Amino acid sequence: MVKRHLTSLGFDAVLAPSAEQAVELYHQHRDTIRLVFCDYNLGSDQTGLDLIHQFSGQRGDVKFILSSGEVFGDELPGLADAKHIRLLQKPYRREDLAALLDEMLRR
């Protein structure tokens, strides 16, 4: 569903079904990726936040949206000052995603 939302909003999207594949795809497309949309729970020993920290150490200009159905309040601990990472609480609407993308990428 996320890929469909992103493409309907005019973005090219690459889908990674696992954390390991996300790392591979990030390296393959590292010159063109502007934003990484990642779920917090990846079903592995890594969280989406772990991936974000790994990716942000490689390129400082990439933005990140971390999505979760867990209740974290408005922010995840330790992310209050991270301007390049935003939390999108599930369930979210396409309009919520569009507004967040606009705020992060088109300003």
Residue frames as a rotation matrix with the C-alpha (Angstrom) as fourth column:
MET 1
0.563 0.827 0.000 0.00
0.827 -0.563 0.000 0.00
0.000 0.000 -1.000 0.00
VAL 2
0.367 -0.492 -0.789 2.83
0.203 -0.786 0.584 2.44
-0.908 -0.375 -0.188 0.78
LYS 3
-0.696 -0.662 0.279 4.40
0.392 -0.025 0.919 1.96
-0.602 0.749 0.277 -2.64
ARG 4
-0.172 0.728 0.664 1.04
0.959 -0.032 0.283 2.61
0.227 0.685 -0.692 -4.30
HIS 5
0.736 0.410 -0.538 0.58
0.572 -0.802 0.172 5.79
-0.361 -0.435 -0.825 -2.24
LEU 6
-0.015 -0.844 -0.536 4.08
0.147 -0.532 0.834 7.01
-0.989 -0.066 0.132 -3.10
THR 7
-0.777 -0.281 0.564 3.76
0.563 0.093 0.821 6.35
-0.283 0.955 0.086 -6.83
SER 8
0.175 0.910 0.376 0.29
0.965 -0.235 0.120 7.94
0.198 0.342 -0.919 -6.92
LEU 9
0.747 0.024 -0.664 1.89
0.332 -0.880 0.341 11.06
-0.576 -0.475 -0.665 -5.40
GLY 10
0.940 -0.326 -0.099 4.48
-0.242 -0.436 -0.867 11.16
0.240 0.839 -0.489 -8.21
PHE 11
0.226 -0.897 0.380 7.42
-0.900 -0.043 0.433 9.53
-0.372 -0.440 -0.817 -6.46
ASP 12
0.180 -0.298 -0.937 9.52
-0.469 0.812 -0.348 6.62
0.865 0.502 0.007 -7.67
ALA 13
0.403 0.030 0.915 9.54
-0.898 0.205 0.389 3.93
-0.176 -0.978 0.109 -5.01
VAL 14
-0.258 -0.516 -0.817 11.67
-0.455 0.811 -0.368 0.85
0.853 0.277 -0.443 -4.44
LEU 15
0.654 0.607 0.451 10.23
-0.703 0.268 0.658 -1.75
0.279 -0.748 0.602 -2.08
ALA 16
-0.523 -0.808 -0.271 12.42
-0.538 0.560 -0.630 -3.87
0.661 -0.184 -0.727 0.19
PRO 17
0.469 0.819 -0.332 10.65
-0.278 0.493 0.824 -6.81
0.839 -0.294 0.459 1.87
SER 18
0.707 -0.277 -0.651 13.38
0.682 0.509 0.525 -7.28
0.186 -0.815 0.549 4.48
ALA 19
0.817 -0.472 -0.332 16.03
-0.161 -0.739 0.655 -5.31
-0.554 -0.481 -0.679 6.36
GLU 20
-0.082 -0.900 0.427 18.79
0.344 0.377 0.860 -7.15
-0.936 0.217 0.279 4.49
GLN 21
-0.025 0.148 0.989 17.27
0.999 0.026 0.021 -6.29
-0.022 0.989 -0.148 1.11
ALA 22
0.938 0.342 -0.060 16.77
0.345 -0.937 0.049 -2.70
-0.040 -0.067 -0.997 2.22
VAL 23
0.370 -0.887 -0.277 20.50
-0.096 -0.333 0.938 -2.41
-0.924 -0.320 -0.208 2.84
GLU 24
-0.363 -0.496 0.789 21.28
0.688 0.428 0.586 -3.90
-0.628 0.755 0.186 -0.59
LEU 25
0.316 0.589 0.744 18.79
0.931 -0.344 -0.124 -1.63
0.183 0.732 -0.657 -2.36
TYR 26
0.894 -0.045 -0.445 20.01
0.143 -0.914 0.379 1.43
-0.424 -0.403 -0.811 -0.49
HIS 27
-0.067 -0.995 -0.070 23.54
0.054 -0.074 0.996 0.77
-0.996 0.063 0.059 -1.72
GLN 28
-0.340 -0.009 0.940 22.34
0.885 0.335 0.323 0.15
-0.318 0.942 -0.106 -5.29
HIS 29
0.286 0.608 0.741 20.31
0.793 -0.584 0.174 3.37
0.538 0.538 -0.649 -5.40
ARG 30
0.098 -0.250 -0.963 22.26
0.912 -0.365 0.188 5.53
-0.399 -0.897 0.192 -2.95
ASP 31
-0.866 -0.499 -0.009 22.87
0.449 -0.787 0.424 8.32
-0.219 0.363 0.906 -5.46
THR 32
-0.677 0.659 0.327 19.18
0.010 -0.435 0.900 8.83
0.736 0.613 0.288 -6.21
ILE 33
0.005 0.699 -0.715 17.44
0.871 0.348 0.346 8.11
0.491 -0.625 -0.607 -2.90
ARG 34
-0.444 -0.066 0.894 16.10
-0.156 -0.976 -0.149 11.24
0.883 -0.205 0.423 -1.24
LEU 35
-0.098 0.510 0.854 13.90
-0.990 -0.140 -0.030 9.63
0.105 -0.848 0.519 1.39
VAL 36
-0.805 -0.077 -0.589 13.60
-0.032 0.996 -0.086 6.26
0.593 -0.051 -0.804 3.13
PHE 37
0.098 0.889 0.448 10.18
-0.916 -0.096 0.391 5.20
0.390 -0.448 0.804 4.39
CYS 38
-0.623 -0.462 -0.631 10.58
-0.169 0.867 -0.468 2.43
0.763 -0.185 -0.619 6.95
ASP 39
0.607 0.784 -0.133 8.42
-0.108 0.246 0.963 0.56
0.788 -0.570 0.234 9.39
TYR 40
0.170 -0.533 0.829 9.66
-0.970 -0.240 0.044 0.50
0.175 -0.811 -0.558 12.98
ASN 41
0.193 -0.033 0.981 9.03
-0.466 0.877 0.121 -3.23
-0.864 -0.480 0.154 13.40
LEU 42
-0.063 -0.329 -0.942 10.92
-0.997 0.065 0.044 -5.15
0.047 0.942 -0.332 10.75
GLY 43
0.885 0.462 0.055 10.36
-0.465 0.881 0.081 -8.64
-0.011 -0.097 0.995 12.10
SER 44
0.447 -0.819 -0.359 14.08
0.350 0.530 -0.773 -9.20
0.824 0.219 0.523 12.49
ASP 45
0.182 -0.460 -0.869 16.78
0.981 0.027 0.191 -8.38
-0.064 -0.887 0.457 15.00
GLN 46
-0.895 -0.438 0.086 16.89
0.446 -0.888 0.115 -4.84
0.026 0.141 0.990 13.58
THR 47
0.136 0.909 -0.394 14.33
0.645 -0.383 -0.661 -2.09
-0.752 -0.164 -0.638 13.93
GLY 48
0.613 0.155 0.775 13.59
0.734 -0.474 -0.486 0.58
0.291 0.867 -0.405 11.39
LEU 49
0.957 -0.287 0.028 15.42
-0.269 -0.855 0.444 3.00
-0.104 -0.433 -0.896 13.66
ASP 50
0.278 -0.887 0.369 18.53
0.162 0.422 0.892 0.80
-0.947 -0.189 0.261 13.42
LEU 51
0.146 -0.169 0.975 18.37
0.972 0.207 -0.109 0.99
-0.183 0.964 0.195 9.62
ILE 52
0.893 0.241 0.380 17.90
0.323 -0.932 -0.167 4.74
0.314 0.271 -0.910 9.72
HIS 53
0.730 -0.681 -0.058 21.00
-0.326 -0.422 0.846 5.19
-0.600 -0.599 -0.530 11.86
GLN 54
0.029 -0.716 0.698 22.95
0.536 0.600 0.594 2.95
-0.844 0.357 0.401 9.50
PHE 55
0.278 0.148 0.949 21.79
0.954 -0.158 -0.255 4.83
0.112 0.976 -0.185 6.38
SER 56
0.979 0.158 0.130 22.11
0.147 -0.985 0.090 8.33
0.142 -0.069 -0.988 7.80
GLY 57
0.470 -0.880 -0.074 25.76
-0.015 -0.092 0.996 7.67
-0.883 -0.467 -0.057 8.59
GLN 58
-0.159 -0.520 0.839 26.40
0.813 0.412 0.410 7.11
-0.559 0.748 0.358 4.88
ARG 59
-0.550 0.060 0.833 24.68
0.592 -0.676 0.439 10.20
0.590 0.734 0.337 3.46
GLY 60
-0.801 0.127 -0.585 23.64
0.479 -0.450 -0.754 13.17
-0.359 -0.884 0.300 5.53
ASP 61
-0.836 0.455 -0.306 21.09
-0.532 -0.808 0.254 14.59
-0.132 0.375 0.918 3.09
VAL 62
-0.624 0.637 -0.454 18.65
0.148 0.666 0.731 11.67
0.768 0.389 -0.509 3.07
LYS 63
-0.405 0.617 0.675 15.35
-0.897 -0.412 -0.161 12.13
0.179 -0.670 0.720 4.95
PHE 64
-0.904 0.070 -0.421 13.54
0.122 0.988 -0.097 9.36
0.409 -0.139 -0.902 6.80
ILE 65
-0.035 0.918 0.395 9.95
-0.907 -0.195 0.372 8.56
0.419 -0.345 0.840 7.69
LEU 66
-0.963 -0.220 -0.159 9.56
-0.112 0.855 -0.506 5.93
0.247 -0.469 -0.848 10.37
SER 67
-0.120 0.993 0.012 6.08
-0.731 -0.097 0.676 4.42
0.672 0.072 0.737 10.56
SER 68
-0.950 -0.184 -0.253 4.66
0.027 0.758 -0.651 2.45
0.311 -0.625 -0.716 13.46
GLY 69
0.057 0.994 -0.091 1.41
0.026 0.090 0.996 1.22
0.998 -0.059 -0.021 14.89
GLU 70
-0.131 -0.177 -0.975 2.89
0.950 0.258 -0.175 1.31
0.282 -0.950 0.135 18.37
VAL 71
0.842 0.464 0.274 2.06
0.349 -0.857 0.379 4.28
0.411 -0.223 -0.884 20.52
PHE 72
-0.170 -0.960 -0.220 5.11
0.947 -0.098 -0.306 6.47
0.272 -0.261 0.926 21.01
GLY 73
0.220 0.262 -0.940 3.34
0.455 -0.880 -0.139 9.76
-0.863 -0.396 -0.313 21.55
ASP 74
0.909 0.130 -0.396 4.49
-0.227 -0.642 -0.732 12.40
-0.350 0.755 -0.554 19.11
GLU 75
0.351 -0.873 -0.338 8.10
-0.836 -0.131 -0.532 11.26
0.421 0.469 -0.776 19.00
LEU 76
0.712 -0.290 -0.639 10.33
0.371 0.928 -0.008 8.31
0.596 -0.232 0.769 19.58
PRO 77
0.847 -0.463 -0.262 12.82
0.125 -0.305 0.944 8.66
-0.517 -0.832 -0.200 22.41
GLY 78
-0.078 -0.996 0.034 16.03
0.433 -0.003 0.902 10.26
-0.898 0.085 0.431 21.18
LEU 79
-0.329 -0.021 0.944 14.54
0.944 -0.032 0.328 11.74
0.023 0.999 0.031 18.01
ALA 80
0.495 0.625 -0.603 13.35
0.673 -0.715 -0.188 15.09
-0.549 -0.313 -0.775 19.33
ASP 81
0.253 -0.487 -0.836 16.21
-0.306 -0.860 0.408 16.95
-0.918 0.153 -0.367 17.64
ALA 82
-0.625 -0.480 0.616 16.50
0.364 0.519 0.773 14.78
-0.691 0.707 -0.150 14.53
LYS 83
-0.113 0.587 -0.801 15.09
-0.541 -0.713 -0.446 17.06
-0.833 0.383 0.398 11.83
HIS 84
-0.524 -0.170 -0.835 15.75
-0.843 0.244 0.480 14.49
0.123 0.955 -0.271 9.08
ILE 85
-0.883 0.280 -0.376 13.60
0.291 0.956 0.030 11.80
0.368 -0.083 -0.926 10.76
ARG 86
-0.492 0.800 0.345 9.84
-0.857 -0.514 -0.030 12.01
0.153 -0.310 0.938 11.25
LEU 87
-0.907 0.283 0.313 7.40
0.116 0.881 -0.459 9.56
-0.406 -0.380 -0.832 12.79
LEU 88
-0.499 0.813 -0.300 4.19
-0.747 -0.228 0.624 8.70
0.439 0.536 0.721 10.94
GLN 89
-0.669 0.290 0.684 1.76
-0.482 0.531 -0.697 6.95
-0.565 -0.796 -0.215 13.27
LYS 90
-0.823 0.457 -0.337 -0.33
-0.020 0.570 0.822 4.09
0.567 0.683 -0.460 11.84
PRO 91
0.049 0.213 0.976 -3.00
0.949 0.294 -0.112 4.04
-0.310 0.932 -0.188 10.70
TYR 92
-0.486 -0.221 -0.845 -2.40
0.013 -0.969 0.246 7.02
-0.874 0.109 0.474 8.46
ARG 93
0.655 0.736 0.169 -4.20
0.286 -0.035 -0.958 8.40
-0.699 0.676 -0.233 5.46
ARG 94
0.190 -0.542 0.819 -2.71
0.979 0.041 -0.200 9.05
0.074 0.840 0.538 2.04
GLU 95
0.681 0.150 0.717 -3.24
0.226 -0.974 -0.011 12.77
0.697 0.170 -0.697 2.73
ASP 96
0.918 -0.392 0.061 -1.14
-0.157 -0.219 0.963 12.52
-0.364 -0.894 -0.262 5.91
LEU 97
0.254 -0.844 0.472 1.68
0.724 0.490 0.486 10.90
-0.642 0.218 0.735 3.95
ALA 98
0.308 -0.085 0.948 1.41
0.841 -0.442 -0.313 13.51
0.445 0.893 -0.065 1.19
ALA 99
0.917 0.069 0.392 1.62
-0.087 -0.926 0.367 16.40
0.389 -0.371 -0.843 3.66
LEU 100
0.714 -0.691 0.113 4.64
-0.004 0.157 0.988 14.89
-0.701 -0.705 0.109 5.39
LEU 101
0.159 -0.643 0.750 6.43
0.928 0.357 0.109 14.25
-0.338 0.678 0.653 2.10
ASP 102
0.564 0.118 0.817 5.72
0.530 -0.810 -0.249 17.80
0.633 0.574 -0.519 0.99
GLU 103
0.968 -0.184 0.168 7.09
-0.248 -0.628 0.738 19.16
-0.030 -0.756 -0.654 4.26
MET 104
0.520 -0.805 0.286 10.24
0.127 0.404 0.906 17.05
-0.845 -0.435 0.312 4.11
LEU 105
-0.116 -0.621 0.775 11.14
0.803 0.401 0.441 17.09
-0.585 0.673 0.452 0.40
ARG 106
0.115 0.262 0.958 9.59
0.928 -0.372 -0.009 20.05
0.354 0.890 -0.286 -1.35
ARG 107
0.877 0.189 -0.442 10.55
0.372 -0.849 0.376 22.94
-0.305 -0.494 -0.814 0.85
